[in-house]
């Protein structure tokens, strides 16, 4: 599960999602329709921000600047691989 913490200056820091040996960092991408960009050891993915969206991900192709780290999944179960 992703979570946020605060550093000494009060800036939110994204806690990365670690699944077994895999680490995934999520970023906000678009709001309508809602998509997130995920970065893992295999590259960048465009992930629909909906239930089981991880299974519908596609390789992210393009250029994005100023991606905002995702601090909360808003209760969405992406269907990420189970912890071992």
Beta strands, then each sheet from edge to edge (+ up, - down):
strand 1: 3-6
strand 2: 12-15
strand 3: 17-19
strand 4: 22-31
strand 5: 34-40
strand 6: 43-48
strand 7: 58-59
strand 8: 68-69
sheet 1: 1+ 2-
sheet 2: 3+ 4- 5+ 6- 7+
sheet 3: 3+ 4- 8+
end
